[in-house]
């Protein structure tokens, strides 16, 4: 830096401060000439080399001016000096100095024009300053002249005018202060009128005015008073805000929101509102329950007021439980409705504010308003779930306070209906699935329903054991939808009544509960029982010819003195309480087909009182399932047990016969046998008494089972005149088929409410159980067919026939006529039974098919018992069978005749050769070993040798060996 200064000195230049302080010597300054930089220009002109020399200079040389270069260089000298090294270092320094000097010279030359221009500007500035000094001197001189020209009086006038103006302003201030002092009276009036926005606006204006006059001593006290008044207004505003929670008033809430907006506390207001809603829920439920508890206690003891809500719920009596629950839900509905209307208010005003803001120009205010609006929207949306959770917890606590198992079924259904409605409200309120309530009510419902179902199964067993299997007369157009228990299936869900008692309303399908009751009403109002106002028109009309017949029919249904009172109660009309239902007409009609035996007037469904009772139970079960879908699987499982037990009872009463399967006719399908075995293992308690040594697990399993039912002793199945209880068998079997048809009808509804993971159970139940109901017809009616015809007598008659005749006969044998007489008698008895009970065409066809099939197999068995038979005897067999077929076709319309080929094929086998016979034996395994052996020994013995006979017998033995 010193070198730079010396260079500037050599050039006649001064530093800027020195130049400015010596403006008088500006003319002596000169610009360095070119001659003075000649020495520097002669230095090496390689810029890169010069830059490297400059870069090699130590940083210490660029420090402050106080740096002593000489001292620094001397201190760097080594203790022992070397002349050559010193000279080399000196040359290096000289080179660095020359490079720096040249660089400085270049920079000075580069900045020379700017330097000259700056000096010119400084000269101009000096001239301006001199002119300003002259102006200031002139101004002072004129001021002195003006001061000397005015008098003291003129200045006094100005002072008085100024004082007057000050006094006028003071008067205005005093009047304003007087007005402020009287403001508290007007504020009190406005608060009484609930004009909160006006009161706050007035208070804020007073505060603003008071701040203007704060220099007055009286204003400090007024400021404090106004602040207290504002706090009082906020407290009353908070109270007014709390009233919104129970009874929303749009005008009231608008005033409150405007007031909070004036205070700039809209967010605080929303926080306070949610706190008030939470408190309102707690206070509401507590007061409702407390009112019922104190009412039932019958005294004014205040001990209940000190209890916690959870403990208070345990003091609700069973009689007041349902009304209290209804009032509880009504009160909670009012709270949620107020919240819903609060959200509606904000949505409406947010849209209006957004429209107003888009037309305005205040961007700052718009951003702040949008922020508040977003905060309120999020707060309200979050509050939906929070409030619904609080409601659920309060109702759950109430439900857990009482054991619901003490209630009757209708009361329990009513409780479920209220809870279901509440869950519907919750779903519409915030889209929640009500997990808290669902889990609580599901557990109680399952426990209640298990006990209820167990009782119903025991009642069903009692009904079945006392059932005489008489026809319950219903109309031909009877449908289960006509029963009260199934009314809910054909009625739309109206918000005003329970699911089982809802009137049809097309307008309620699209509207939610909140939309329906936004203007008034309550979805939890206890409705009148519409069931009392309706009657079931399902019974058949009176078809008796006289009062005596009608009276005898009544006696027919009411003569069982052993029937328990509970059973009789279910047998009477549930609506009118009349005595047993009437029977249908006893007259019969001529059918187009002889095998279709039906009643005279109607083609009504065949069912019993027990069947009707089971259907009603199914309806009640579905009501519960429809109200509380989370327990749908449990309910459907119990419904399946009702059907299982009914099916098992019908089979046990009328179809169980160990000799059936020995016939080899496959009367019971493998599916039916599997179903019956499953029912027996899972539902039927086969043990007579409890085993004291049984394990606890076994005892629990037995609790889930029902003893096997026993047929009433009044039902006689051994009389040939009644075709071995055919009427009872038809009523029982066809009532089961009818019940299965109703389950098929209900399948879509059950499938709709069944959880997806449980649907395989429902499909299995229908495919393996319900669909097997009609398969019980074969084993049940087979027993009748096996006894209706005297097949043993026919075998005896066939045994007396001589089959080794030598000539072809033209007259059939007597056993054919005897067999046809048996069929004619069977037909007459069947007509007699049809006068009591309509015999459907499928039933009559099955009966005729069984009888014909047994007759044909008896004929083959009779032929197989023949000891000797000639060719003419075999022709006689053919003649007898053709005669039987010709006469039989006049008695029945069944075509083709069952097992016709079974007999004809056996007869024609006599004419086969040895090779054909062996193939025939292997192909026709439907014949018994005895029948095949007789065919070989007796019938073919005349035209085959002994060796061939032995070969055929060996083939028969091979076929029979796997059966052993």
FIKOLTOR-29745 format. One record per residue (C-alpha): residue in one letter; x, y, z. Coordinates in steps of 0.001 Angstrom, whole numbers, padded with zeros to 6 digits, always signed. Last residue first. Example, Ala and Ser with C-alpha at 12.3 -4.5 7.8 and 13.67 -1.06 7.14 Angstrom:
2
S+013670-001060+007140A+012300-004500+007800
***
This chain:
964
X-071274-109727+000663X-072140-107458-002225X-068730-107917-003864X-069372-111729-004091X-072794-111511-005808X-071464-110802-009286X-068883-113551-009014X-071568-115959-007741X-073768-115160-010725X-070860-115893-013070X-070258-119177-011245X-073944-120043-011688X-073592-119360-015415X-070568-121650-015682X-072296-124375-013685X-075269-124212-016044X-072977-124476-019050X-071412-127563-017568X-074814-129066-016774X-076146-128733-020291X-078478-126066-021603X-082003-126362-023069X-084204-127660-020237X-082289-126096-017409X-082914-122631-018703X-086066-121932-016698X-085357-123849-013548X-081690-123719-012761X-080597-120616-014662X-083618-118423-013893X-083699-119691-010344X-080085-118596-009898X-080835-115150-011336X-083803-114614-009018X-081935-115904-005982X-078954-113703-006746X-081207-110654-006854X-082012-108797-010019X-080786-105244-010613X-077459-106678-011801X-078665-106958-015359X-075592-106544-017575X-073525-109399-016163X-076489-111792-016263X-077313-110781-019840X-073764-111480-020981X-073970-115012-019573X-077413-115484-021045X-076318-114406-024506X-073605-117051-024459X-075983-119824-023280X-078852-118835-025508X-081702-116517-024425X-085374-117575-024412X-085782-117623-020652X-084508-113995-020467X-087844-112886-021889X-089593-113298-018530X-086965-111303-016640X-086983-108548-019262X-090759-108313-019082X-090781-107981-015299X-088135-105250-014973X-089375-103655-018186X-092646-102814-016462X-090718-101482-013470X-092966-098398-013227X-095813-098225-015784X-094941-095536-018293X-097096-093647-017771X-099052-093065-014584X-102699-092394-015329X-104022-095000-012957X-106909-097445-012671X-107495-098215-016342X-103767-098774-016830X-103929-101484-014174X-106384-103624-016147X-104153-103785-019201X-100979-104177-017160X-102324-107120-015171X-103534-108847-018337X-100094-108339-019867X-098463-109826-016761X-100686-112892-016766X-100118-113528-020475X-096335-113238-020121X-096380-115678-017218X-098498-118019-019307X-095879-117844-022052X-093290-118934-019467X-095549-121814-018514X-095823-122823-022186X-092067-122946-022374X-092045-125104-019279X-091487-124203-015662X-090641-126185-012566X-089730-124986-009092X-091138-121452-009399X-089936-119126-006619X-088300-116731-009113X-091650-116187-010774X-093064-115078-007414X-090127-112741-006900X-090714-111281-010360X-094394-110755-009478X-093428-109229-006123X-091126-106853-007988X-094017-105863-010199X-096311-105372-007204X-093716-103352-005325X-093211-101064-008333X-096951-100737-008813X-097466-099796-005160X-094540-097365-005119X-095597-095708-008362X-099182-095411-007200X-098097-093751-003987X-095582-091494-005797X-098197-090432-008317X-100698-089710-005556X-098138-087539-003799X-097084-085659-006951X-100777-085015-007764X-101566-083484-004420X-103763-085378-001973X-106276-082993-000439X-107080-084154+003037X-110267-085514+004511X-112147-086441+001360X-108806-087435-000166X-108565-090201+002419X-111736-091803+001098X-110478-091551-002469X-107242-093281-001456X-109265-095962+000236X-111148-096546-002986X-107918-096680-005029X-106357-099144-002599X-109435-101333-002884X-109078-101264-006655X-105386-102088-006312X-106132-105068-004066X-108761-106218-006528X-106120-106064-009256X-103873-108330-007215X-106629-110851-006682X-107471-110795-010383X-103836-111471-011263X-103599-114198-008627X-106408-116043-010404X-104345-117012-013444X-104799-115776-017007X-106905-117675-019543X-105675-118560-023028X-103174-121234-021969X-100450-122623-024241X-100088-126339-023770X-097782-128568-021765X-098058-126851-018414X-094992-126655-016187X-096125-123469-014494X-098705-124844-012059X-099938-121964-009862X-100066-122529-006101X-096904-120462-005513X-098509-117531-007292X-101337-117478-004756X-098875-117552-001874X-096861-114737-003418X-100075-112699-003852X-100914-113214-000186X-097491-111859+000728X-098053-108789-001439X-101152-107707+000461X-101343-104160-000911X-101679-101080+001362X-098792-102179+003591X-095774-101568+001344X-097443-098591-000322X-097979-096923+003034X-094339-097473+004040X-093236-096275+000613X-095149-093054+001238X-092651-091985+003903X-089521-093267+002119X-090447-091561-001172X-091884-088322+000158X-088765-087515+002146X-087091-086415-001110X-089323-083324-001141X-087449-081969+001862X-084000-082599+000318X-083756-079151-001292X-083912-077482+002091X-081074-079560+003507X-078071-080039+001220X-078427-077265-001376X-080190-074749+000844X-077994-075236+003903X-074847-075402+001779X-075673-072106+000107X-076295-070485+003485X-073029-071846+004894X-071144-070690+001775X-072596-067205+002401X-070707-066751+005656X-067713-064782+004320X-070051-062532+002318X-072093-061568+005357X-075761-062638+005070X-078174-059733+004616X-078803-060106+000869X-078618-063899+000926X-081388-064039+003494X-083628-061861+001326X-082836-063876-001784X-083468-067163+000129X-086895-066226+001512X-088867-067896-001274X-086708-071008-000963X-087446-071025+002754X-091120-070775+001928X-090825-073709-000459X-089130-075745+002269X-092049-075030+004603X-094455-076198+001897X-092457-079412+001482X-092557-079907+005262X-096317-079282+005257X-096519-081798+002424X-094884-084453+004559X-096935-083858+007692X-100299-083395+005978X-099690-086335+003675X-098548-088582+006531X-101528-087618+008639X-103898-088418+005792X-101997-091629+005029X-102353-092874+008592X-101957-096511+007701X-104198-096438+004644X-107013-095097+006824X-108851-098431+006705X-105545-100268+007085X-105061-098934+010570X-101504-098957+011925X-100525-095282+011739X-102698-093964+014553X-101885-090426+015745X-103355-089878+019192X-100254-091419+020770X-098328-088349+019655X-095112-089086+017800X-091956-088648+019808X-089410-085856+019414X-085619-086428+019711X-084208-084446+022561X-082780-081047+021635X-079088-080135+021460X-077118-077019+022374X-077220-077890+026058X-075785-081273+025145X-072628-079604+023857X-072202-077803+027156X-072516-081100+029022X-069956-082711+026726X-067537-079881+027381X-068058-080184+031123X-067138-083836+030962X-069652-086594+031541X-069458-088520+034804X-072885-087378+035926X-074386-088682+032653X-077508-086730+031844X-080541-088764+031009X-082030-090358+027901X-079144-089603+025557X-080099-089068+021906X-079772-085296+021993X-080479-084229+018427X-078903-081106+016944X-075386-081747+015629X-075189-085540+015286X-078816-086168+014373X-078937-083238+011998X-075768-084380+010259X-077036-087938+009986X-080311-086723+008489X-078484-084556+005967X-076103-087351+004959X-079039-089752+004527X-080847-087177+002365X-077750-086588+000215X-077182-090329-000159X-080706-090619-001489X-083337-092439+000503X-085540-094664-001634X-082512-096299-003255X-084501-099319-004429X-082214-101833-002743X-085105-103297-000745X-082858-103442+002310X-082916-099665+002464X-086558-099703+003455X-086324-102359+006126X-084890-099998+008720X-088017-097865+008606X-087946-094194+009615X-090270-092216+007400X-093338-091217+009387X-092464-089969+012848X-088658-089876+012629X-088657-088389+009129X-091200-085754+010062X-089241-084982+013245X-085937-084696+011378X-087476-082239+008904X-088920-080116+011712X-085612-080215+013576X-083628-079207+010524X-086057-076403+009650X-085812-074918+013114X-082047-075493+013083X-081759-073560+009821X-083447-070611+011484X-080856-070796+014266X-078045-070578+011706X-079864-067755+009940X-079998-065837+013224X-076326-066414+014005X-075311-065332+010498X-077463-062208+010560X-076001-061017+013864X-074377-057933+012291X-077687-057202+010431X-079563-055965+013491X-083065-054861+012500X-083386-057224+009553X-081927-060099+011565X-084346-059439+014409X-087269-059309+012008X-085920-062393+010259X-086078-064343+013500X-089640-063173+014055X-090613-064274+010562X-088922-067636+011053X-090888-068042+014265X-094090-067282+012381X-093177-069933+009833X-092517-072428+012636X-095920-071642+014144X-097601-072095+010794X-095952-075469+010456X-097088-076373+013966X-100624-075346+013102X-100435-077662+010152X-099812-077160+006461X-101175-078147+003097X-101423-075159+000808X-104873-074444-000605X-106238-075852-003859X-109629-074621-002937X-113257-075588-003028X-113587-079324-003318X-110455-080845-001926X-107944-082770-004012X-107044-086266-005171X-105167-086193-008444X-104610-089845-009476X-107939-090079-011256X-106991-087273-013545X-109462-084598-014570X-110563-084589-010984X-114090-084965-009730X-114388-082678-006766X-114522-083585-003122X-116711-082325-000320X-115327-082022+003181X-115201-078233+003168X-112380-076491+004966X-111684-076538+008681X-112068-073617+010972X-109369-072242+013241X-109416-073016+016917X-111228-070683+019338X-111038-066936+018916X-108336-064745+020471X-109038-062071+017874X-105501-061257+016726X-103462-064368+017532X-106131-066772+016282X-105913-069853+018398X-103404-072678+018021X-100613-070793+019744X-102674-070556+022913X-103504-074210+022678X-099810-075124+022674X-099093-073039+025752X-102117-074618+027472X-100715-078069+026962X-102490-080532+024634X-103727-083469+026635X-107389-082549+026266X-107197-083056+022544X-110765-082429+021434X-110093-078934+020108X-109363-079539+016436X-112060-082146+015935X-114365-080246+018248X-114208-077269+015941X-114930-079557+013029X-117894-080967+014901X-119199-077451+015437X-118831-076622+011760X-120610-079779+010807X-123402-079034+013259X-123669-075451+012010X-124527-076753+008595X-123152-077132+005071X-119645-076176+006045X-117393-074098+003813X-116615-071283+006208X-113868-069154+004672X-110231-070268+004709X-107881-068569+007142X-105301-066062+005898X-106921-062692+006504X-104617-061521+009258X-106095-058556+010990X-104780-055033+011323X-105334-052321+013904X-103577-054201+016672X-100564-054700+014463X-100344-050981+013961X-098843-050725+017428X-098928-047043+018109X-095637-045315+017525X-093024-044451+020111X-091366-041257+018829X-087780-042093+017999X-087753-040558+014521X-088574-037126+016011X-090784-034365+014725X-089947-030943+013343X-088376-028935+010504X-085287-031079+010033X-087285-034234+010605X-087396-035680+007095X-084107-034147+005946X-082354-035460+009023X-083909-038877+008550X-082664-039019+004978X-084873-038399+001981X-084739-040636-001103X-086897-043494+000067X-089018-041368+002336X-091052-039893-000516X-092372-043259-001637X-093975-044033+001679X-095433-047399+002634X-096253-047553+006290X-093659-049016+008646X-094562-051404+011447X-091852-054088+011471X-089068-051645+010674X-090153-049299+013478X-092032-046138+012728X-091350-042595+011642X-088315-043180+009447X-090255-045247+006885X-088506-048339+005633X-090574-049659+002784X-093065-052380+003497X-093235-055759+001784X-090616-057512+003898X-091610-055791+007168X-095021-057424+007026X-093418-060819+007545X-094265-061365+011217X-097746-060022+010695X-098590-062843+008322X-099829-061955+004845X-096266-062110+003516X-096377-065819+004334X-098716-066232+001413X-102149-067848+001278X-103880-067554-002067X-105744-070834-001582X-106895-069691+001826X-105817-071487+004935X-107235-074522+006676X-104818-076124+009155X-104934-079800+008232X-104660-082273+011070X-101295-083647+011968X-102222-084645+015516X-099448-082436+016910X-098748-082983+020591X-095184-084274+020135X-094552-081742+017373X-095791-078823+019454X-093718-079913+022457X-090626-080278+020263X-091324-076824+018841X-091622-075463+022365X-088233-076929+023220X-086803-075398+020055X-088409-072055+020933X-086808-072117+024379X-083386-072784+022862X-083973-070000+020347X-084755-067514+023094X-081678-068521+025054X-079469-068234+021987X-081234-065037+020948X-080483-063319+024209X-076815-064273+024064X-076570-063257+020401X-078437-060043+021042X-076270-059101+024012X-073077-059638+022049X-074422-057877+018961X-075748-054951+020985X-072289-054096+022301X-070388-054768+019086X-072864-052840+016985X-073008-049915+019391X-069235-049391+019363X-068816-050131+015642X-071451-047594+014615X-070820-047916+010842X-069948-044213+010603X-071058-042085+007650X-071227-038984+009855X-074882-038244+010531X-076481-040609+008007X-074621-043554+009539X-075316-042282+013045X-079034-041896+012362X-079122-045424+010989X-077339-046568+014146X-080030-044826+016217X-082740-046533+014190X-081084-049876+014812X-080851-049059+018521X-084563-048224+018620X-085455-051378+016675X-083207-053473+018874X-085064-052216+021940X-088372-052938+020212X-087172-056423+019343X-086332-056935+023022X-089792-055764+024003X-091390-058123+021495X-089210-061018+022689X-089858-060522+026369X-087261-058772+028420X-085139-060274+031201X-082348-061166+028741X-081620-057479+028292X-079531-057360+031479X-079518-053702+032448X-076706-051146+032816X-074949-052425+029714X-077539-050788+027482X-077157-047431+029237X-073377-047534+028922X-073751-048356+025236X-076118-045398+024818X-073594-043030+026390X-070678-044506+024438X-072563-044293+021152X-073509-040665+021720X-069921-039740+022551X-068693-041520+019417X-071300-039673+017369X-070083-036351+018779X-066471-037131+017897X-067285-038403+014434X-069223-035289+013508X-066756-033008+015311X-064053-033742+012752X-066271-032395+009999X-067169-029343+012086X-063545-028577+012920X-062467-029039+009322X-065157-026634+008116X-064417-024116+010876X-060697-024076+010030X-061379-023688+006321X-063750-020776+006963X-061243-019096+009261X-058512-019394+006595X-060848-018175+003877X-061725-015138+006020X-058052-014336+006562X-057330-014621+002850X-060314-012426+001986X-059318-009762+004492X-055838-009472+002991X-057171-009485-000577X-059588-006607-000035X-061014-006157-003546X-064554-007465-003242X-066701-009401-005753X-065007-012760-005061X-065385-012098-001335X-069155-011718-001629X-069496-015027-003461X-067264-016802-000939X-069248-015278+001916X-072515-016548+000434X-071079-020031-000044X-069716-020023+003497X-073112-018832+004725X-074906-021876+003320X-072277-024380+004436X-072140-022764+007889X-075900-022958+008367X-076012-026577+007174X-073288-027491+009646X-075305-025928+012464X-078393-027773+011218X-076553-031082+011591X-075274-030083+015042X-078809-029208+016122X-080040-032507+014700X-077343-034324+016673X-078497-032688+019928X-082181-033270+019183X-081433-036898+018313X-079705-037293+021666X-082918-036216+023382X-085015-038597+021308X-082510-041393+021930X-082782-040917+025682X-086546-040592+025475X-086720-043949+023681X-084290-045546+026130X-086307-044220+029065X-089529-045513+027555X-087827-048917+027038X-086310-049210+030524X-089294-047924+032512X-090793-051312+033246X-087358-052982+033569X-086320-050520+036311X-083470-048065+035755X-081107-048221+038745X-078176-049679+036759X-078113-046591+034539X-077254-044405+037550X-074037-046338+038119X-072757-045527+034623X-073974-041926+034859X-072046-041405+038070X-074115-041005+041187X-074507-037748+043095X-077887-036979+041606X-079138-040387+042723X-078586-039511+046384X-080980-036610+046097X-083930-038483+047533X-087122-036992+046188X-089126-040145+046449X-091010-042609+044246X-087965-044606+043143X-089562-045053+039715X-089784-041304+039152X-086290-040744+040566X-084834-043306+038189X-086845-041986+035244X-085731-038382+035801X-082139-039412+036437X-082035-041251+033116X-083200-038185+031198X-081038-035783+033221X-077895-037843+032740X-078505-038324+029028X-078933-034594+028493X-076070-033466+030720X-073537-035706+028975X-074703-034879+025462X-074885-031167+026288X-071334-031208+027653X-070022-032634+024400X-072078-030132+022420X-070836-027288+024636X-067191-028284+024043X-067874-028365+020335X-069351-024873+020471X-066422-023538+022501X-063956-024640+019845X-066168-023118+017135X-066422-019845+019056X-062646-019737+019475X-062295-020049+015711X-064801-017266+015131X-063043-015010+017640X-062585-011728+015759X-064881-009978+018232X-067069-008774+015377X-067078-012364+014036X-068107-013631+017440X-071100-011282+017412X-072065-012236+013870X-071921-015900+014873X-074187-015312+017860X-076675-013303+015828X-076845-015985+013152X-077302-018658+015850X-080359-016879+017254X-081867-016407+013826X-081277-020050+012860X-082623-021485+016079X-081087-024816+017075X-082620-026351+020153X-080369-028585+022190X-076847-027555+021215X-077765-023977+020245X-078358-023071+023883X-074595-023363+024505X-073947-020441+022145X-076245-018199+024182X-074255-019082+027303X-071031-018260+025451X-072518-014961+024325X-073444-014188+027909X-069815-014711+028881X-068591-012683+025897X-070948-009836+026821X-069604-009865+030365X-066079-009641+029012X-067124-006659+026912X-068704-005008+029944X-065537-005508+031951X-063546-003885+029140X-066019-001021+029018X-065650-000439+032731X-061860-000436+032527X-061981+002080+029696X-064420+004220+031654X-062041+004340+034626X-059207+005482+032366X-061507+008002+030674X-061999+010151+033732X-058311+011210+033715X-058494+012658+030230X-055518+011816+027997X-057365+008620+026969X-059688+010671+024837X-059108+008863+021526X-058847+005512+023319X-062316+006154+024677X-063698+006548+021173X-062275+003194+020156X-063591+001584+023301X-066994+003119+022694X-066994+001808+019115X-066086-001649+020391X-068918-001559+022928X-071450-000412+020349X-070439-003165+017912X-070483-005707+020727X-073971-004680+021782X-075245-004621+018209X-073837-008080+017450X-075274-009457+020733X-078835-008253+020230X-080156-010738+022724X-082874-008226+023735X-081612-008397+027308X-078107-007838+025953X-079295-004772+024029X-080873-003293+027134X-077706-003830+029161X-075621-002172+026430X-077961+000818+026415X-077465+001346+030134X-073704+000858+029874X-073465+003611+027218X-074316+006511+029601X-070678+007360+030443X-069762+007154+026768X-072346+009806+025922X-070870+012153+028551X-067407+011501+027149X-068649+012433+023674X-070157+015663+025008X-066903+016457+026766X-064924+015821+023601X-067182+018112+021572X-066736+020829+024146X-062965+020360+024082X-062925+020765+020290X-064827+024017+020608X-062377+025128+023337X-059390+024418+021109X-060885+026415+018233X-061463+029328+020510X-057889+029140+021817X-056578+029332+018228X-058698+032336+017524X-057423+033987+020679X-053790+033388+019679X-054320+034800+016198X-055884+037934+017614X-052948+038347+019994X-050445+038152+017088X-052174+041059+015415X-052080+043035+018610X-048284+042579+019069X-047598+044323+015749X-046141+042942+012486X-043525+044860+010214X-040306+044310+012379X-040686+040598+012131X-041347+040800+008413X-038099+042843+007791X-036039+040393+009864X-037444+037583+007843X-036418+039344+004608X-032743+039540+005718X-032647+035946+006761X-033944+034859+003386X-031295+036951+001500X-028449+035309+003417X-029886+031858+002782X-030049+032542-000936X-026358+033655-001065X-025212+030526+000756X-027184+028402-001667X-025343+029963-004614X-021919+029067-003061X-023056+025563-002544X-024065+025226-006161X-020607+026380-007360X-018863+023807-005132X-021091+021057-006561X-020087+021992-010103X-016383+021693-009182X-017038+018278-007595X-018745+017151-010801X-015737+018201-012862X-013394+016264-010575X-015605+013190-011038X-015315+013456-014794X-011522+013631-014621X-011385+010541-012451X-013757+008649-014748X-011499+009452-017687X-008315+008299-015769X-009746+004951-014578X-007910+002795-017151X-004701+004795-016859X-004781+004343-013120X-005469+000587-013494X-002571+000210-015898X-000264+002119-013579X-001326-000062-010682X-000613-003203-012667X+002754-001794-013715X+003614-000993-010153X+002496-004425-009011X+004590-006143-011656X+007608-003915-010902X+007310-004622-007205X+007072-008390-007857X+010131-008202-010095X+011983-006154-007492X+011026-008673-004830X+012380-011506-006959X+015574-009592-007641X+016055-009069-003907X+015479-012817-003308X+018145-013647-005888X+020482-011058-004408X+019929-012437-000942X+020516-015983-002143X+023798-014918-003741X+024931-013055-000698X+024248-015868+001715X+023498-014773+005236X+023788-017026+008246X+021061-016445+010824X+018376-016579+008122X+016602-013427+007016X+012834-013454+007662X+013086-010960+010446X+014700-008526+008054X+011834-008883+005575X+009202-008175+008213X+011094-005268+009649X+011367-003752+006226X+007705-004270+005420X+006383-002660+008576X+002564-003086+008489X+000774-000001+009669X-000831+000413+006258X-003043-002611+006858X-002478-005990+005176X-001812-006676+001496X+001868-007386+002055X+000905-010145+004529X-000712-012104+001727X+002664-013040+000256X+003272-012076-003339X+003253-015133-005640X-000123-014121-007086X+001373-010848-008320X+004230-012682-010028X+001740-015161-011591X-000354-012242-012835X+002719-010623-014421X+003632-013869-016160X+000076-014214-017479X-000016-010599-018622X+003296-010886-020603X+004281-007256-021165X+007658-007303-019520X+008451-003807-018120X+008987-000992-020562X+005499+000312-019785X+006513+001047-016220X+009425+003206-017241X+007268+005056-019761X+004671+005815-017136X+005968+009327-016465X+006258+010129-020137X+002550+009480-020737X+001517+012351-018591X-000091+012254-015201X-003223+014417-015062X-002757+017652-013255X-003909+019109-009991X-002957+022766-009470X-006469+023952-010454X-007961+021941-007626X-005921+023861-005078X-008831+025726-003573X-010728+022502-003044X-008210+021375-000462X-010378+019366+001902X-011901+017449-000956X-008531+016471-002413X-007130+015388+000927X-010164+013223+001553X-009942+011725-001955X-006188+010801-001738X-003868+013072-003575X-002184+012731-006957X+001078+014416-008143X+002245+011358-010107X+005138+010734-007764X+002773+011036-004877X+000461+008410-006427X+003463+006102-006789X+004391+006695-003197X+000847+005835-002126X+000887+002641-004163X+004264+001661-002702X+002924+002286+000766X+000000+000000+000000
***
